Structure formats: C-alpha cells, structure tokens
Amino acid sequence: MSSIKQFQVTFDCAEPERVARFWCEVLGYVVPPPPAGFATWDDFNSSKAPEDQGSWFACSDPSGVGPRLYFQRVPEGKVAKNRLHLCVRVGTGLVGEERLATLEAECARLVALDAVRVRLLRADGVNESCIVMQDIEGNEFCLD
C-alpha cells in the first residue's frame, strides 16, 4: 500500500500577494510569518532585487489539514480556461433550498471581495447545486 502524500497547490498569477490574500478570505487560510530575520513581508521583499520583489506569496490552513497554497508571478496573463479548478465546499451535507441559500450567502460574501459570479448550476437529480465563480484574476472555481 502506498503512503498518502502532502501536496501544495500552485497558482500562476500576475499579483501573488493580492491573489493569496483573496484566497485566505475564501478559505479561512492565513499568511505565514515572514522568513527568519525579517519583521514583515514588506521588509523581506525590500531585501530582494527589484525584479524579484513580490514574485511569490503563500498561505496555509491554520489547522494544518489543508494543502499550502503557493502563488507565483508569471509574465503571461490568463488566456484560456484554467486547468485546475477548486471546489470550495460550503454546502456539504445540505440539499435543496437550504443548500442553495448557503451557496448564495457565500457567493455574496465573495462578490464583495471582488470575485465574479459566473452561473448557478441547479441540482439535476445526480449532482447538487453549485455556483461557478471567478477569483480576482479570472480563475474559475465553484462553491459546492
């Protein structure tokens, strides 16, 4: 039997810190302390060459259960559908109108953080309802 592996999810983006802080709000994640020897992340970034400042950022689950999220700056913009799709589980165990109300409330919270609502996929007898969203750089995700 093989062992379970820990993993990190990496996002390619234009503004790593901004996108990381958005996902902290979505998932309840936290920004880790700056590297040893630096009082703040700004101090850390100031120590780097100008072209490397703000080139990456990360956040993690404060309980240590979920994967670390790593955000790296890339020169190209998003030109097509992202190939990794996160489903944010906010309605687990809920069905029908109760589930839909929970999804809508979370959608409203995230839209206030500049997420974009794309569409509602209603329950179809096989799958429960979910809401397709986009993060602040257009990456698609679902409220599930």
DSSP file with accessible surface (Angstrom, degrees, kcal/mol):
  #  RESIDUE AA STRUCTURE BP1 BP2  ACC     N-H-->O    O-->H-N    N-H-->O    O-->H-N    TCO  KAPPA ALPHA  PHI   PSI    X-CA   Y-CA   Z-CA
    1    1 A M              0   0  241      0, 0.0     2,-0.1     0, 0.0     0, 0.0   0.000 360.0 360.0 360.0 133.5    0.0    0.0    0.0
    2    2 A S        -     0   0  100      1,-0.1     2,-0.2     0, 0.0     0, 0.0  -0.455 360.0-111.1 -81.9 157.8    1.4    3.4   -0.9
    3    3 A S        -     0   0   80     -2,-0.1     2,-0.3     1,-0.1    -1,-0.1  -0.552  30.6-104.6 -88.5 152.8    1.6    6.3    1.6
    4    4 A I        -     0   0  155     -2,-0.2     2,-0.4     1,-0.0    -1,-0.1  -0.564  37.8-144.5 -73.7 136.0   -0.5    9.4    1.4
    5    5 A K        -     0   0  138     -2,-0.3     2,-0.2     0, 0.0    -1,-0.0  -0.813   5.7-130.2-105.6 143.6    1.5   12.4    0.2
    6    6 A Q        -     0   0  160     -2,-0.4     2,-0.3    61,-0.0     0, 0.0  -0.573  33.1-169.9 -79.3 152.7    1.1   16.0    1.2
    7    7 A F        -     0   0  137     -2,-0.2    61,-0.7     2,-0.0     2,-0.4  -0.968  20.3-140.4-145.5 162.5    0.8   18.5   -1.6
    8    8 A Q  E     -a   68   0A  79     -2,-0.3     2,-0.5    59,-0.2    61,-0.2  -0.937  17.1-137.3-118.8 143.7    0.9   22.2   -2.4
    9    9 A V  E     -a   69   0A  16     59,-2.5    61,-2.9    -2,-0.4     2,-0.5  -0.905  20.9-156.5-102.8 125.9   -1.4   23.9   -4.9
   10   10 A T  E     -a   70   0A  60     -2,-0.5     2,-0.5    59,-0.2    61,-0.2  -0.901   4.7-161.4-109.2 131.7    0.4   26.4   -7.1
   11   11 A F  E     -a   71   0A  19     59,-3.1    61,-2.7    -2,-0.5     2,-0.5  -0.939  10.5-146.7-108.4 128.9   -1.3   29.4   -8.8
   12   12 A D  E     +a   72   0A  82     -2,-0.5     2,-0.3    59,-0.2    61,-0.2  -0.820  41.6 147.8 -86.4 132.1    0.3   31.2  -11.7
   13   13 A C  E     -a   73   0A   5     59,-2.4    61,-1.9    -2,-0.5    63,-0.1  -0.951  57.3-119.6-157.6 173.2   -0.8   34.8  -11.4
   14   14 A A  S    S+     0   0   58     -2,-0.3    -1,-0.1     1,-0.2    59,-0.1   0.826 107.4  31.0 -89.0 -36.8    0.1   38.5  -12.0
   15   15 A E     >  -     0   0  100      1,-0.2     4,-2.5    57,-0.1     5,-0.3  -0.762  68.1-176.9-127.6  83.9   -0.2   39.7   -8.4
   16   16 A P  H  > S+     0   0    3      0, 0.0     4,-2.7     0, 0.0     5,-0.2   0.871  81.2  45.8 -52.7 -47.9    0.8   36.9   -6.0
   17   17 A E  H  > S+     0   0   59     37,-0.3     4,-2.6     2,-0.2     5,-0.2   0.934 113.8  48.8 -65.7 -42.7    0.2   38.7   -2.7
   18   18 A R  H  > S+     0   0  103      2,-0.2     4,-1.8     1,-0.2    -1,-0.2   0.934 115.0  44.4 -61.6 -45.4   -3.2   40.1   -3.8
   19   19 A V  H  X S+     0   0    0     -4,-2.5     4,-2.4     2,-0.2    -1,-0.2   0.920 112.9  52.1 -68.0 -40.3   -4.4   36.7   -5.1
   20   20 A A  H  X S+     0   0    0     -4,-2.7     4,-2.1    -5,-0.3    -2,-0.2   0.925 109.0  49.4 -61.2 -44.2   -3.1   34.9   -2.0
   21   21 A R  H  X S+     0   0  109     -4,-2.6     4,-1.7     2,-0.2    -1,-0.2   0.875 108.6  54.0 -66.2 -34.6   -4.9   37.3    0.4
   22   22 A F  H  X S+     0   0   11     -4,-1.8     4,-2.0    -5,-0.2     3,-0.2   0.958 109.8  46.8 -59.2 -50.2   -8.1   36.8   -1.6
   23   23 A W  H  X S+     0   0    3     -4,-2.4     4,-2.8     1,-0.2     6,-0.5   0.828 105.2  60.5 -67.3 -28.1   -7.9   33.0   -1.2
   24   24 A C  H  X>S+     0   0   13     -4,-2.1     4,-1.9     1,-0.2     5,-0.9   0.934 108.1  45.3 -58.3 -44.4   -7.1   33.5    2.5
   25   25 A E  H  <5S+     0   0  106     -4,-1.7    -2,-0.2    -3,-0.2    -1,-0.2   0.882 114.0  48.8 -66.7 -39.6  -10.5   35.2    2.8
   26   26 A V  H  <5S+     0   0    8     -4,-2.0    -2,-0.2     1,-0.2    -1,-0.2   0.943 125.5  26.0 -63.7 -47.1  -12.2   32.5    0.7
   27   27 A L  H  <5S-     0   0   59     -4,-2.8    -2,-0.2    -5,-0.1    -1,-0.2   0.505 103.0-113.0-101.3  -7.2  -10.8   29.5    2.6
   28   28 A G  T  <5 +     0   0   50     -4,-1.9    -3,-0.2    -5,-0.2    -4,-0.2   0.735  67.0 150.1  76.7  20.7  -10.1   30.9    6.1
   29   29 A Y      < -     0   0   27     -5,-0.9     2,-0.3    -6,-0.5    32,-0.2  -0.306  35.6-137.2 -79.8 170.2   -6.4   30.4    5.4
   30   30 A V  B     -C   60   0B  66     30,-2.8    30,-2.7    -3,-0.1    -1,-0.0  -0.910  15.1-113.4-128.8 156.2   -3.6   32.6    7.0
   31   31 A V        -     0   0   38     -2,-0.3    28,-0.2    28,-0.2   -10,-0.0  -0.762  39.3-126.0 -84.3 127.7   -0.4   34.2    5.7
   32   32 A P        -     0   0   35      0, 0.0    26,-0.1     0, 0.0    -1,-0.1  -0.276  36.3 -84.0 -68.8 163.3    2.6   32.6    7.4
   33   33 A P        -     0   0  109      0, 0.0     3,-0.1     0, 0.0     7,-0.1  -0.267  56.0 -92.8 -61.9 155.0    5.1   34.7    9.2
   34   34 A P        -     0   0   32      0, 0.0     4,-0.1     0, 0.0     3,-0.1  -0.222  58.5 -74.3 -64.0 162.7    7.8   36.3    7.1
   35   35 A P    >   -     0   0   42      0, 0.0     3,-1.6     0, 0.0     9,-0.0  -0.140  67.5 -75.6 -56.5 154.3   11.1   34.4    6.6
   36   36 A A  T 3  S+     0   0  100      1,-0.2     3,-0.1    -3,-0.1     0, 0.0  -0.188 120.2  31.3 -52.2 137.9   13.5   34.4    9.6
   37   37 A G  T 3  S+     0   0   83      1,-0.2     2,-0.4    -3,-0.1    -1,-0.2   0.388 100.6  95.6  93.4  -2.1   15.4   37.7   10.0
   38   38 A F    <   -     0   0   69     -3,-1.6    -1,-0.2    -4,-0.1     3,-0.1  -0.983  56.8-158.6-125.7 132.4   12.5   39.8    8.7
   39   39 A A  S    S+     0   0   83     -2,-0.4     2,-0.3     1,-0.1    -1,-0.1   0.830  80.2  11.0 -75.1 -32.8    9.9   41.6   10.7
   40   40 A T  S  > S-     0   0   61     -7,-0.1     4,-1.9     1,-0.1     5,-0.1  -0.918  74.2-111.2-140.3 166.0    7.4   41.9    7.9
   41   41 A W  H  > S+     0   0   26     -2,-0.3     4,-2.9     1,-0.2     5,-0.2   0.857 119.2  57.8 -66.0 -34.1    6.8   40.6    4.3
   42   42 A D  H  > S+     0   0  108      2,-0.2     4,-2.5     1,-0.2    -1,-0.2   0.914 105.3  49.9 -61.5 -42.0    7.5   44.2    3.1
   43   43 A D  H  > S+     0   0   76      2,-0.2     4,-1.0     1,-0.2    -2,-0.2   0.921 111.5  49.0 -60.9 -43.6   10.9   44.0    4.8
   44   44 A F  H >< S+     0   0   30     -4,-1.9     3,-0.8     1,-0.2     4,-0.4   0.946 112.3  47.2 -60.5 -49.4   11.6   40.7    3.1
   45   45 A N  H >< S+     0   0   16     -4,-2.9     3,-1.5     1,-0.2    -1,-0.2   0.883 106.6  58.1 -62.1 -37.3   10.5   42.0   -0.3
   46   46 A S  H 3< S+     0   0   86     -4,-2.5    -1,-0.2     1,-0.3    -2,-0.2   0.764  99.8  59.5 -63.7 -24.3   12.6   45.1    0.1
   47   47 A S  T << S+     0   0   70     -4,-1.0    -1,-0.3    -3,-0.8    -2,-0.2   0.605  94.7  81.7 -79.7 -11.6   15.7   42.9    0.5
   48   48 A K  S <  S-     0   0   40     -3,-1.5     5,-0.1    -4,-0.4    -3,-0.0  -0.501  96.0 -86.5 -93.5 161.2   15.3   41.3   -2.9
   49   49 A A    >>  -     0   0   39     -2,-0.2     3,-2.0     1,-0.1     4,-1.0  -0.341  46.9-108.9 -59.6 146.5   16.3   42.6   -6.3
   50   50 A P  G >4 S+     0   0  102      0, 0.0     3,-0.8     0, 0.0    -1,-0.1   0.865 118.8  53.5 -50.5 -40.2   13.6   44.9   -7.8
   51   51 A E  G 34 S+     0   0  133      1,-0.2    -2,-0.1     3,-0.0    -3,-0.0   0.700 111.2  47.3 -71.1 -17.1   12.6   42.4  -10.4
   52   52 A D  G X4 S+     0   0   76     -3,-2.0     3,-1.8    -7,-0.1    -1,-0.2   0.540  82.3 115.2 -98.8  -8.8   12.1   39.7   -7.7
   53   53 A Q  T << S+     0   0   78     -4,-1.0    -8,-0.1    -3,-0.8    -7,-0.1  -0.417  90.2   3.8 -65.4 131.6   10.1   41.8   -5.3
   54   54 A G  T 3  S+     0   0   24      2,-0.1   -37,-0.3    -2,-0.1    -1,-0.3   0.673  88.0 135.0  69.6  20.2    6.6   40.4   -5.0
   55   55 A S  S <  S+     0   0   28     -3,-1.8    18,-2.9     1,-0.1     2,-0.3   0.680  71.1  10.2 -77.9 -16.2    7.4   37.4   -7.2
   56   56 A W  E     +B   72   0A  57     16,-0.2     2,-0.3    -4,-0.2    16,-0.2  -0.988  57.3 176.8-155.2 161.7    5.7   34.9   -4.9
   57   57 A F  E     -B   71   0A   1     14,-2.0    14,-3.1    -2,-0.3     2,-0.3  -0.959  10.8-161.9-158.0 162.6    3.5   34.6   -1.8
   58   58 A A  E     -B   70   0A   0     -2,-0.3     2,-0.3    12,-0.2    12,-0.2  -0.959   6.8-170.2-146.5 163.1    1.9   31.8    0.1
   59   59 A C  E     -B   69   0A   0     10,-2.1    10,-2.8    -2,-0.3     2,-0.3  -0.967  10.1-162.1-150.0 163.3   -0.8   31.0    2.6
   60   60 A S  B     -C   30   0B  37    -30,-2.7   -30,-2.8    -2,-0.3     8,-0.1  -0.967  32.2 -91.6-147.9 161.8   -1.8   27.9    4.6
   61   61 A D    >   -     0   0   32      5,-0.4     3,-1.7    -2,-0.3   -32,-0.1  -0.609  32.4-143.7 -71.9 121.2   -4.5   26.3    6.6
   62   62 A P  T 3  S+     0   0   84      0, 0.0    -1,-0.2     0, 0.0   -33,-0.1   0.782 100.8  54.8 -63.7 -20.5   -4.1   27.4   10.2
   63   63 A S  T 3  S-     0   0   83      1,-0.0    -2,-0.0    -3,-0.0   -34,-0.0   0.597 108.6-126.1 -85.7 -10.7   -5.2   23.9   11.4
   64   64 A G  S <  S+     0   0   60     -3,-1.7     4,-0.1     3,-0.1    -1,-0.0   0.523  83.3 103.9  80.6   7.1   -2.5   22.2    9.2
   65   65 A V        +     0   0  118      2,-0.1    -1,-0.0     0, 0.0     0, 0.0   0.926  65.0  62.4 -87.7 -48.1   -5.0   20.0    7.5
   66   66 A G  S    S-     0   0   21      1,-0.1    -5,-0.4     0, 0.0    -2,-0.0  -0.264  94.1 -88.5 -78.7 166.0   -5.4   21.6    4.0
   67   67 A P        -     0   0   33      0, 0.0   -59,-0.2     0, 0.0     2,-0.2  -0.314  41.6-105.5 -71.6 154.4   -2.7   22.0    1.4
   68   68 A R  E     -a    8   0A  95    -61,-0.7   -59,-2.5    -8,-0.1     2,-0.5  -0.531  31.6-139.2 -71.8 143.5   -0.4   25.0    1.3
   69   69 A L  E     -aB   9  59A   4    -10,-2.8   -10,-2.1   -61,-0.2     2,-0.4  -0.940  16.8-167.1-109.2 130.7   -1.2   27.4   -1.5
   70   70 A Y  E     -aB  10  58A  50    -61,-2.9   -59,-3.1    -2,-0.5     2,-0.5  -0.968   2.9-162.3-121.1 132.4    1.7   29.0   -3.4
   71   71 A F  E     -aB  11  57A   0    -14,-3.1   -14,-2.0    -2,-0.4     2,-0.4  -0.967   9.3-175.2-119.5 122.9    1.2   31.9   -5.8
   72   72 A Q  E     -aB  12  56A  70    -61,-2.7   -59,-2.4    -2,-0.5     2,-0.3  -0.958  25.7-119.9-124.3 138.2    3.9   32.7   -8.3
   73   73 A R  E     -a   13   0A 101    -18,-2.9   -59,-0.2    -2,-0.4   -58,-0.0  -0.550  31.1-175.0 -74.2 133.7    4.1   35.7  -10.7
   74   74 A V        -     0   0   26    -61,-1.9   -62,-0.0    -2,-0.3     0, 0.0  -0.946  29.0-130.1-126.3 151.3    4.2   34.7  -14.3
   75   75 A P  S    S+     0   0  130      0, 0.0     2,-0.2     0, 0.0    -1,-0.1   0.812  85.5  74.1 -73.5 -27.8    4.7   37.1  -17.3
   76   76 A E  S    S-     0   0  116      1,-0.1    -2,-0.2   -63,-0.1     2,-0.1  -0.594  76.9-130.6 -90.2 147.3    1.8   35.9  -19.3
   77   77 A G        -     0   0   56     -2,-0.2     2,-0.5     1,-0.1    -1,-0.1  -0.360  39.4 -80.4 -83.8 170.1   -1.8   36.6  -18.5
   78   78 A K        +     0   0   94     59,-0.2    -1,-0.1     1,-0.2     3,-0.1  -0.607  52.1 168.4 -71.4 122.5   -4.6   34.1  -18.3
   79   79 A V        +     0   0  143     -2,-0.5     2,-0.3     1,-0.1    -1,-0.2   0.551  58.6  12.9-115.1 -12.7   -5.7   33.5  -21.9
   80   80 A A  S    S-     0   0   65      1,-0.0    -1,-0.1     0, 0.0     3,-0.1  -0.865 101.9 -47.5-149.1-177.2   -8.0   30.4  -21.6
   81   81 A K        -     0   0  136     -2,-0.3    -2,-0.1     1,-0.1    58,-0.1  -0.314  64.4-109.1 -59.9 136.0   -9.8   28.3  -19.0
   82   82 A N        -     0   0   27     56,-0.2    -1,-0.1     1,-0.1    -4,-0.0  -0.348  16.7-141.2 -65.3 151.2   -7.7   27.3  -16.1
   83   83 A R  S    S+     0   0  248     -3,-0.1     2,-0.4     1,-0.1    -1,-0.1   0.466  85.9  61.8 -95.5  -3.0   -6.7   23.7  -16.0
   84   84 A L        -     0   0   94     56,-0.1     2,-0.5     2,-0.0    56,-0.1  -0.992  67.1-170.6-122.7 131.8   -7.1   23.4  -12.2
   85   85 A H        -     0   0   63     -2,-0.4     2,-0.4    54,-0.1    56,-0.2  -0.976   8.4-153.0-129.4 116.2  -10.5   24.0  -10.7
   86   86 A L  E     -d  141   0C  40     54,-0.6    56,-2.3    -2,-0.5     2,-0.6  -0.743   2.9-154.6 -88.9 136.7  -11.0   24.3   -6.9
   87   87 A C  E     -d  142   0C  64     -2,-0.4     2,-0.7    54,-0.2    56,-0.2  -0.964  10.8-149.0-107.9 115.0  -14.4   23.4   -5.5
   88   88 A V  E     -d  143   0C  13     54,-3.4    56,-2.8    -2,-0.6     2,-1.4  -0.776  13.5-139.8 -88.8 113.7  -14.9   25.3   -2.2
   89   89 A R        +     0   0  149     -2,-0.7    54,-0.1     1,-0.2    -1,-0.1  -0.560  50.6 137.1 -82.8  89.0  -17.1   23.0   -0.1
   90   90 A V  S    S+     0   0   40     54,-1.7    -1,-0.2    -2,-1.4    53,-0.0   0.579  71.9  45.9-105.6 -13.8  -19.6   25.3    1.7
   91   91 A G  S >  S+     0   0    0     53,-2.3     3,-2.5    -3,-0.2    -1,-0.1   0.148  71.9 155.1-117.0  20.9  -22.7   23.2    1.3
   92   92 A T  T 3  S+     0   0   88     52,-0.4     3,-0.1     1,-0.3    -3,-0.0  -0.221  75.2   7.2 -54.2 127.1  -21.5   19.8    2.3
   93   93 A G  T 3  S+     0   0   77      1,-0.3     2,-0.3     0, 0.0    -1,-0.3   0.301 104.8 113.5  84.8  -9.3  -24.4   17.7    3.5
   94   94 A L    <   -     0   0   38     -3,-2.5     2,-0.3     4,-0.1    -1,-0.3  -0.695  43.2-174.2 -95.7 149.7  -27.1   20.3    2.6
   95   95 A V    >>  -     0   0   88     -2,-0.3     4,-1.3    -3,-0.1     3,-0.8  -0.898  42.6  -4.9-135.1 164.5  -29.7   19.7   -0.2
   96   96 A G  H 3> S-     0   0   40     -2,-0.3     4,-2.4     1,-0.2     5,-0.2  -0.134 122.2  -9.7  59.4-141.3  -32.4   21.7   -1.9
   97   97 A E  H 3> S+     0   0  144      1,-0.2     4,-2.6     2,-0.2    -1,-0.2   0.824 133.8  57.9 -65.4 -32.0  -33.2   25.2   -0.9
   98   98 A E  H <> S+     0   0  127     -3,-0.8     4,-1.9     2,-0.2    -1,-0.2   0.936 110.0  44.3 -63.9 -43.9  -31.1   25.0    2.3
   99   99 A R  H  X S+     0   0    9     -4,-1.3     4,-2.7     2,-0.2    -2,-0.2   0.940 113.1  51.0 -64.3 -46.7  -28.0   24.2    0.2
  100  100 A L  H  X S+     0   0   13     -4,-2.4     4,-2.7     1,-0.2    -2,-0.2   0.914 108.9  50.9 -60.2 -41.7  -28.9   26.9   -2.3
  101  101 A A  H  X S+     0   0   62     -4,-2.6     4,-2.2     2,-0.2    -1,-0.2   0.905 111.0  48.9 -63.2 -39.7  -29.3   29.6    0.4
  102  102 A T  H  X S+     0   0   50     -4,-1.9     4,-2.1     2,-0.2    -2,-0.2   0.925 112.6  47.5 -65.6 -44.3  -25.9   28.6    1.9
  103  103 A L  H  X S+     0   0    0     -4,-2.7     4,-2.6     1,-0.2    -2,-0.2   0.919 112.0  50.0 -63.1 -43.0  -24.2   28.8   -1.6
  104  104 A E  H  X S+     0   0   62     -4,-2.7     4,-2.5    -5,-0.2    -2,-0.2   0.894 109.2  51.5 -64.7 -39.6  -25.9   32.2   -2.3
  105  105 A A  H  X S+     0   0   64     -4,-2.2     4,-1.9     2,-0.2    -1,-0.2   0.925 112.8  44.9 -64.1 -43.0  -24.8   33.7    1.0
  106  106 A E  H  X S+     0   0   32     -4,-2.1     4,-2.4     2,-0.2    -2,-0.2   0.902 110.9  54.6 -68.4 -37.9  -21.2   32.6    0.4
  107  107 A C  H  X S+     0   0    3     -4,-2.6     4,-2.7     1,-0.2     5,-0.2   0.939 107.6  49.7 -59.0 -46.5  -21.4   33.9   -3.2
  108  108 A A  H  X S+     0   0   64     -4,-2.5     4,-1.8     1,-0.2    -1,-0.2   0.903 109.9  51.6 -60.6 -40.8  -22.5   37.3   -1.9
  109  109 A R  H  < S+     0   0   92     -4,-1.9     4,-0.5     1,-0.2    -1,-0.2   0.928 113.5  43.9 -61.3 -43.4  -19.6   37.4    0.6
  110  110 A L  H ><>S+     0   0    0     -4,-2.4     5,-2.4     1,-0.2     3,-1.0   0.859 107.4  57.6 -75.5 -33.3  -17.1   36.6   -2.1
  111  111 A V  H ><5S+     0   0   65     -4,-2.7     3,-2.0     1,-0.3    -1,-0.2   0.904 101.7  57.8 -62.0 -35.7  -18.5   39.0   -4.7
  112  112 A A  T 3<5S+     0   0   81     -4,-1.8    -1,-0.3     1,-0.3    -2,-0.2   0.741 103.2  53.9 -65.3 -19.9  -17.9   41.7   -2.0
  113  113 A L  T < 5S-     0   0   55     -3,-1.0    -1,-0.3    -4,-0.5    -2,-0.2   0.199 132.1 -95.2 -95.9  12.6  -14.3   40.7   -2.2
  114  114 A D  T < 5S+     0   0  109     -3,-2.0    -3,-0.2     1,-0.3    -2,-0.1   0.569  78.5 142.3  82.6  15.1  -14.2   41.2   -6.0
  115  115 A A      < -     0   0    6     -5,-2.4     2,-0.5    -8,-0.1    -1,-0.3  -0.413  46.7-128.6 -71.2 163.1  -15.0   37.6   -7.0
  116  116 A V  E     -E  134   0C  71     18,-2.5    18,-2.2    -2,-0.1     2,-0.5  -0.968   5.9-136.3-120.4 129.6  -17.2   37.3  -10.0
  117  117 A R  E     +E  133   0C  96     -2,-0.5    16,-0.2    16,-0.2     3,-0.1  -0.712  24.2 176.6 -80.1 129.2  -20.4   35.1  -10.1
  118  118 A V  E     -     0   0C  55     14,-2.9     2,-0.3    -2,-0.5    15,-0.2   0.858  54.6 -37.6 -99.1 -55.8  -20.5   33.2  -13.5
  119  119 A R  E     -E  132   0C 114     13,-1.5    13,-3.1     2,-0.0     2,-0.5  -0.975  45.4-115.5-167.8 157.5  -23.5   31.0  -13.2
  120  120 A L  E     -E  131   0C  39     -2,-0.3     2,-0.7    11,-0.2    11,-0.2  -0.856  20.7-156.9 -97.9 128.6  -25.7   28.8  -11.0
  121  121 A L  E     -E  130   0C  76      9,-3.2     9,-2.2    -2,-0.5     2,-0.1  -0.949  20.1-145.1-104.2 110.7  -25.8   25.1  -11.9
  122  122 A R        -     0   0  160     -2,-0.7     5,-0.1     7,-0.2     9,-0.0  -0.416  29.1 -84.8 -77.1 153.6  -29.0   23.8  -10.4
  123  123 A A        -     0   0   49      1,-0.1     5,-0.2    -2,-0.1    -1,-0.1  -0.221  39.3-170.4 -54.3 141.2  -29.4   20.3   -8.9
  124  124 A D        -     0   0  101      3,-2.0    -1,-0.1    -3,-0.1     4,-0.1   0.183  52.7 -91.0-124.6  14.8  -30.2   17.8  -11.7
  125  125 A G  S    S+     0   0   83      2,-0.5     3,-0.1     1,-0.1    -2,-0.1   0.159 125.2  48.5  94.8 -21.5  -31.1   14.6   -9.8
  126  126 A V  S    S+     0   0  128      1,-0.4     2,-0.4     2,-0.0    -1,-0.1   0.707 114.3  35.1-111.9 -49.3  -27.5   13.4   -9.8
  127  127 A N  S    S-     0   0  104     -5,-0.1    -3,-2.0     1,-0.0    -2,-0.5  -0.863  78.7-125.5-110.5 145.0  -25.5   16.4   -8.7
  128  128 A E        -     0   0   80     -2,-0.4   -33,-0.1    -5,-0.2    -7,-0.0  -0.337  46.5 -75.7 -77.7 166.8  -26.5   19.0   -6.1
  129  129 A S        +     0   0    8    -33,-0.1     2,-0.3    -2,-0.1    -7,-0.2  -0.239  53.0 174.4 -61.9 149.8  -26.5   22.7   -7.0
  130  130 A C  E     -E  121   0C  22     -9,-2.2    -9,-3.2    14,-0.2     2,-0.5  -0.964  25.7-129.8-149.4 161.5  -23.2   24.7   -7.2
  131  131 A I  E     -EF 120 143C   0     12,-2.1    12,-2.8    -2,-0.3     2,-0.4  -0.976  16.1-141.7-118.5 124.9  -22.2   28.2   -8.2
  132  132 A V  E     +EF 119 142C   3    -13,-3.1   -14,-2.9    -2,-0.5   -13,-1.5  -0.719  31.7 171.8 -84.4 131.3  -19.4   28.8  -10.7
  133  133 A M  E     -EF 117 141C   0      8,-3.6     8,-2.3    -2,-0.4     2,-0.4  -0.802  26.8-135.3-130.7 171.7  -17.3   31.8   -9.8
  134  134 A Q  E     -EF 116 140C  62    -18,-2.2   -18,-2.5    -2,-0.3     6,-0.2  -0.994  19.8-132.1-129.9 141.7  -14.0   33.5  -10.8
  135  135 A D    >   -     0   0    3      4,-2.6     3,-2.0    -2,-0.4   -19,-0.1  -0.086  47.6 -77.1 -77.9-172.4  -11.3   34.8   -8.5
  136  136 A I  T 3  S+     0   0   28      1,-0.3    -1,-0.1     2,-0.1  -117,-0.1   0.586 133.7  43.6 -70.6  -8.6   -9.8   38.3   -8.8
  137  137 A E  T 3  S-     0   0   47      2,-0.1    -1,-0.3  -118,-0.1   -59,-0.2   0.190 124.4 -97.1-116.3  14.4   -7.6   37.2  -11.7
  138  138 A G  S <  S+     0   0   18     -3,-2.0     2,-0.3     1,-0.3   -56,-0.2   0.528  70.6 149.6  89.7   5.5  -10.4   35.3  -13.6
  139  139 A N        -     0   0   22    -58,-0.1    -4,-2.6     1,-0.1    -1,-0.3  -0.589  45.8-123.5 -74.3 131.6   -9.5   31.8  -12.4
  140  140 A E  E     + F   0 134C  31     -2,-0.3   -54,-0.6    -6,-0.2     2,-0.3  -0.481  40.3 156.6 -79.2 141.4  -12.7   29.6  -12.3
  141  141 A F  E     -dF  86 133C   1     -8,-2.3    -8,-3.6    -2,-0.2     2,-0.4  -0.939  28.3-127.3-150.3 168.4  -13.8   27.9   -9.1
  142  142 A C  E     -dF  87 132C  12    -56,-2.3   -54,-3.4    -2,-0.3     2,-0.7  -0.939   8.4-137.4-122.0 148.5  -17.0   26.6   -7.7
  143  143 A L  E      dF  88 131C   0    -12,-2.8   -12,-2.1    -2,-0.4   -54,-0.2  -0.932 360.0 360.0 -95.4 118.5  -19.0   27.0   -4.5
  144  144 A D              0   0   38    -56,-2.8   -53,-2.3    -2,-0.7   -54,-1.7  -0.906 360.0 360.0-121.2 360.0  -20.1   23.4   -3.9
